[in-house]
Each structure stands twice: as structure tokens, then as C-alpha cells.
Amino acid sequence: MAREEIIGDCRLILGDCLEILPTLGNADAVITDPPFGIWFKYESHIDDGDAYPDFMREVVGRVDRMLDGGVAVFWQGMPNADRWHEWFPKGFRLFAACKGFVQYRPTPVQWSWDPVVFWGKPKVEPTAGRRDWHVQMITAFGAGREKIDHPCPRPLEQVSAVVETFTAESDLVCDPFMGSGTTGIACARLGRRFIGIEKETKYF
């Protein structure tokens, strides 16, 4: 049985999102940073690249059923860029989560931004100032970050920019892969309601 904790307008659920999502009602937005299918080492989840397409199709299907005219926002890894069309709905767009500092990798062209796939209709008023990119202003890899016992936490500044771009005050935001809880913190600070799901007891 899933464990739940309520903290203000945040509902935190310990369990597998594939089991829990069908039990939830509608959300205004789903904003999440799932595993990327790149064989990353997690606490217990096997980030199986071969099984990833089926896994993502199942997750995206369940998320779509939660949205009632809202928006879904998924961080993704560049290695799967040529396959996003297989599991995300037709008409998806990209938000660029840019990096002020780029971690060196042995590749001729460095990855200087993280792709954030989104689809649906944000429940926010049109404005000329809202853009499809954000630059995380750090001067070195990990510099200035709070030390968090999680292998891949998202910077709060970046996630806050995404939450503010795609949602309005009092919107209900769901994160099926809560991890270190950055989306929940951003929602609490920006006046959004939040449901977070995390399967690892340690991170929960």
C-alpha cells in the first residue's frame, strides 16, 4: 500500500507512478523529469534502454488521461531525440533548459542544453514575455547547489522557471517521478498545488 504525506498544499505519495496515476483525478499540469532510458544507475529502478520506449508509452498514456485541457512537460535526454515521436503525442514542442556552464563530455559538440518536451495547452494567459528557453546561471558544474543525496537533482532555478512558464497560481501540478522533490519546492514557493509520486523510500 502506498504511503502518503500532506505538507500544506503538497500531497506526497510513496509508490510506483504506473500504479498510482490511474487512481488520481485530473491535474492542470504534469511536470516531471523521468529516467531517460540511458542505463543510468538508480537506487533500484533499472533504467533499461531497450524497454524504455514501452515504458514511456505507458507513462505518457496515463499522463494524457489525467489532463483536462492542461499541459504535460517532460525533461528528456538527447540520446533519444530521434525516438521522441514514438512515445510523445503529435505536435509536441521543445523548451530549452540551457546551461551557463557545460560539463565536458568526449564529443565534438558539447550538450549545452537539456530538452524539455511539452504538449497540451498551458492554463496561462498569453504574454509577450514568456519564452521557450531558460538559462541556468551557474559558473561551474554543481557550483552553488545545495548538497542533495540524489544522483541527478534538477536545479531549483530551472524548475521554477518551467513551473512559472507553464502554470498559473493555484494550478494543480503532478510530478510522477518526484526524485529529490525540486518540482514540489518550486510549486510551494510559487503558489501551486502539488502531487508528487516517488517509488524510492530513500528519496521520499
N, C-alpha and C positions, 0 to 999 in steps of 0.2 A: 504494500500500500504506500502511496506517495505521502511524503511529509510536507506540510505547509507552514509557512511563517508569514505573518502580516506585519508590515512595518509602514505605518502611515498609509499612503495610497499605493503601496507596493505589496503585491502578493507573490511570494517566492515559493516555488514548488520543486521538491526533490524527486526526480524520476525521469523516465525516458520520454522525450517530447513526442515520439511517434505514438505512444500510448495516451499521453495527456492531451495533446492538441484536439482530438475529436471530442473531448469532454468539456471543452471551453466554448464560450459563446463567441460572438463577433468581436473584432478589435478594429480600431481605426487604422492601426499600422502594425506591421511586423518588421522589426529592425533587428538583424541578427548577423553574427559572424560565425558561421558553421565551420566544421572541419572542411578542408579543401580537397581531400582525396589525393594527397601527395605523400602518403606514407609517413606522416608526422607522428612522433611518439607522444601519445597521451597517457593519462593515468591508467585507463582500462579500455577506452574506445580504440578499436582497430581502424585506422584511417586508410582503409583498403582502396587503392586507386582503381582496381578492377571492378569493385562493387559500387563505386561512388555514383555512377550515373543512375542506377536503380534506386539507390538511397536518396539522391536528390530529387528524383521524380516523385518519390513517395512524400518527402518533406514538402516540396512545393505544392503538391496536390492538396495536402492537409492545410497548408497555409492559405491557399486560394479559397478554400471553403470557409475560412474564418473572416475573410474580408468582405465587407458590405459596402463597396464603393471606396474602400480605403487603398492603402499602398503597402507594398512589400519591398524591403530593402535588404539585400544580402551582400556582405563582403565576399569576394572570391579571390582565388589565386590565379595569377597569369598563366600557369602551365595548362589550364583547362579552357583557355579563351576560345579555342576552336570548337569546343563542345557545348558551350553555354546554350546554344539554340536547341539542344536536345532536351534540356530539362526546364528552361525558363520559358514563360509564355511569349508568344509572338508579340513584337512591339516593345520588348524591354529596352531600357536605356542604361547608360552608364553615368555614375557620379565618380569623379576622380578625387580620391583621397591622396593628395600629394604630400611628399616628404621634403622637408627643408634640408635633411641630411640623408644620404643614400648609403645603405650598408653595402660594402663591396662584395660582389659575387664574381666568380670566374666566368664572366660572359662579356662579349664585346660591347654590348649596350646595357647599361645598368637599369634596373627596375626602379624608377623614381616615383611611382605612384601605385596605389592599390585600387583595383577596380571594384566598384560597388554597383551591383546590378539592381535596378529597381523597375517596377511595373505597377500599374494601377493608377489611382487618382488621389494625390495627397489632399487632405481636407484643410487646405490653407488658401488664403486669398492670393491671387496673382500679384506679384510685385516685381518691379524692375531690378531690385537689389538682390534677388535670390538667384544664386548661381549653381551650376552643376559641378563645382570643384571646391576644394578646401586645401590649404597648405598648412601642414602641421609644423609649427615653428620650433624645431629643436636643432641644436648646433652639433650634436654628436649622437650616435646610436645609444639610446637608453638614457641620455643625459637629462637630468631634472625629473625623471619619472619616479613615482613612488615605488618602493620595492614590493612587489606582489608575488606571492607563491603560486604562479600560474605560468605555463610555458609561453603563452602568447597573448598577453593583455593588450587591449586597444587603448591608445592614448585618450584620456577624457576629453581633451580639447577637440579632437577629431570627431569623436562620437557625439559630443554635444552639438557640434555644427550640423551633423547629419540629422539628429533629432529635431533641431530647430528648423532645418530646411524642409523636412517632410511632414511635420506635425504641428498642430495648434495647441494652445493651452487647454488642459483638461482632457485631451485625447487619451485613449487607452492604447498603450503600446505593449506589444508582446515580444519577448525575446526567447525563442525555443532553445537556444544554446547560450545560456547566461554566462558561463565561464567565470571570470573574475568580477562580474557584475557592473561593468562600466556603463552599459546602457541604462541600467536601473538608477545609477547615481546621476547620470545626465537627466533622466526623466524627473527624478525627485527635485533636482535643482532648477529645472525649467518648468515645473508645474504640470507635468504629465502624469497620468496614472500608469501603472506598470504591472505586468505579469511576467515573471522570469522563471524559466524551467532549466534545471541543471541536473544531470544524472550522476556526477561525481560528488560523493559525500564530502570529500576533502575540500573541494572548491565551494560547495554550498555552505 
